[in-house]
Amino acid sequence: MSKTLKISISAIVLTALAYLILSPYFVIYQIRQAVERDDANAVASYVDFPSVRQSFKDQFNNELLQEFPSRENEGSFVALGAMLASSMVDKMVGLMVTPQGISLLLQGKKFKEGLSFQGESARQPQNKTLTNHQDDAEKVTYHSRYQSWNQFSVEIDDPKNQSSVNLILHREGLSWRVTEIMLPITQFK
């Protein structure tokens, strides 16, 4: 084999390896840019919504199950409350897991802030909301790492809310998608 062929093959292999290793960082960068631009469609293209919805349902139901056993002495109404709460969780998660809701989380905001933000957006000028997004995005810090070859996590810390949200991305072919969002306990209250 000629020397130039060896160098060319080595360069191609190194480029491919670099792409595979750096691709989740590039996806996170693209998601952050989409959040800063308020581009809900771009954010949605990186999120596996059925998986994220199931992740939220599991987290909310686990939190409810931890609350209900401590109230067993209240009688049979606890079982009825658990059934009603579970059906409410499904509806609540359906309302929360939207491109706009995911954007709020990526900005380090709580869902409660998003509800008041959406209600006020009709009354406020558009320039003010864009400024708020940029200010909030600057305060939030991102810490990312590989958990395995096909799983990548990003911790989003918001010093203002003193909480963090963890995104779990999974490899899909040559790209990555958000499949789980782990909320802090304070988001449930």
KAURPE-V533896 format. One record per residue. N is the residue number from 1. SS is DSSP state (H for helix, E for strand, - for the rest). OMEGA is omega in degrees with one decimal (none if undefined). NEAR is the number of other C-alpha atoms within 8 Angstrom. Layout:
BEGIN
N:SS:OMEGA:NEAR / N:SS:OMEGA:NEAR
END
This chain:
BEGIN
1:-:-179.1:4 / 2:-:-177.3:5 / 3:H:-179.7:6 / 4:H:177.7:6 / 5:H:177.6:8 / 6:H:179.4:9 / 7:H:179.5:8 / 8:H:179.0:8 / 9:H:178.3:8 / 10:H:179.4:8 / 11:H:179.3:8 / 12:H:179.8:8 / 13:H:179.1:8 / 14:H:178.0:8 / 15:H:178.8:8 / 16:H:179.0:8 / 17:H:177.6:8 / 18:H:178.6:8 / 19:H:-179.3:8 / 20:H:-178.8:8 / 21:H:-175.1:7 / 22:H:-174.8:8 / 23:H:178.3:11 / 24:H:177.1:11 / 25:H:177.9:8 / 26:H:178.1:8 / 27:H:177.8:11 / 28:H:177.0:8 / 29:H:179.7:8 / 30:H:177.9:8 / 31:H:178.8:11 / 32:H:178.2:9 / 33:H:179.0:8 / 34:H:178.0:12 / 35:H:179.7:13 / 36:H:178.6:10 / 37:-:-174.6:6 / 38:-:-179.2:7 / 39:-:-175.9:9 / 40:H:179.7:11 / 41:H:178.3:7 / 42:H:176.9:9 / 43:H:-178.1:14 / 44:H:-178.2:11 / 45:-:-180.0:6 / 46:-:-175.9:11 / 47:E:172.7:10 / 48:-:-171.7:10 / 49:H:177.6:10 / 50:H:178.8:6 / 51:H:179.8:9 / 52:H:177.5:14 / 53:H:179.7:11 / 54:H:177.4:8 / 55:H:178.9:11 / 56:H:-179.9:12 / 57:H:179.1:11 / 58:H:-179.3:8 / 59:H:-179.9:10 / 60:H:179.4:10 / 61:H:176.2:10 / 62:H:178.7:8 / 63:H:177.8:9 / 64:H:179.6:10 / 65:H:177.8:9 / 66:H:179.7:8 / 67:H:-173.8:8 / 68:H:-179.1:10 / 69:H:-179.5:7 / 70:H:-178.3:6 / 71:H:-177.2:8 / 72:H:-177.8:8 / 73:H:-179.1:4 / 74:H:172.6:7 / 75:-:-173.0:6 / 76:-:179.0:6 / 77:H:178.4:7 / 78:H:179.1:11 / 79:H:177.6:7 / 80:H:177.8:8 / 81:H:178.9:8 / 82:H:178.9:11 / 83:H:179.2:8 / 84:H:-179.6:8 / 85:H:-180.0:9 / 86:H:178.5:9 / 87:H:176.9:8 / 88:H:178.9:8 / 89:H:180.0:11 / 90:H:-179.5:9 / 91:H:-179.3:8 / 92:H:179.6:8 / 93:H:177.3:11 / 94:H:178.2:9 / 95:H:-175.1:7 / 96:H:-173.1:9 / 97:-:177.0:11 / 98:-:176.0:10 / 99:H:179.2:10 / 100:H:178.7:7 / 101:H:177.7:11 / 102:H:177.8:11 / 103:H:177.6:12 / 104:H:179.0:12 / 105:H:-179.1:11 / 106:H:175.0:10 / 107:-:-179.9:11 / 108:-:-179.2:15 / 109:-:174.2:11 / 110:-:179.3:9 / 111:H:178.8:11 / 112:H:178.0:6 / 113:H:-179.7:8 / 114:H:179.5:11 / 115:H:178.0:8 / 116:H:178.8:8 / 117:H:-179.4:8 / 118:H:179.7:8 / 119:H:-178.3:8 / 120:H:-173.2:8 / 121:H:179.5:10 / 122:-:-177.8:7 / 123:-:-175.6:6 / 124:-:174.2:8 / 125:-:-175.8:8 / 126:H:-177.6:7 / 127:H:-179.9:6 / 128:H:-179.7:8 / 129:H:177.5:10 / 130:H:177.8:8 / 131:H:178.6:8 / 132:H:179.0:8 / 133:H:-177.4:10 / 134:H:178.6:9 / 135:H:-179.7:8 / 136:H:-178.5:10 / 137:H:-179.5:10 / 138:H:-177.7:7 / 139:H:-175.9:8 / 140:-:176.8:12 / 141:E:-178.2:8 / 142:E:174.8:8 / 143:E:-175.2:7 / 144:E:178.8:9 / 145:E:172.5:7 / 146:E:169.7:8 / 147:E:172.3:8 / 148:E:-177.9:6 / 149:-:-177.1:6 / 150:-:-179.6:7 / 151:E:-175.6:11 / 152:E:179.7:14 / 153:E:177.7:12 / 154:E:176.3:11 / 155:E:-179.4:11 / 156:E:-178.4:14 / 157:E:175.9:12 / 158:E:-178.1:13 / 159:-:-179.8:8 / 160:-:180.0:4 / 161:-:-178.2:7 / 162:-:179.5:7 / 163:E:177.2:9 / 164:E:177.4:11 / 165:E:179.0:13 / 166:E:173.6:11 / 167:E:174.4:13 / 168:E:178.1:13 / 169:E:175.2:13 / 170:E:179.4:11 / 171:E:173.4:10 / 172:E:-175.4:7 / 173:-:178.4:5 / 174:-:-178.5:7 / 175:E:-178.0:9 / 176:E:175.8:13 / 177:E:175.9:11 / 178:E:-179.1:13 / 179:E:178.5:13 / 180:E:171.8:11 / 181:E:-178.6:12 / 182:E:-177.4:11 / 183:-:172.5:9 / 184:-:-178.7:9 / 185:H:-178.1:6 / 186:H:178.2:6 / 187:H:-176.2:8 / 188:H:-172.9:7 / 189:-:none:4
END
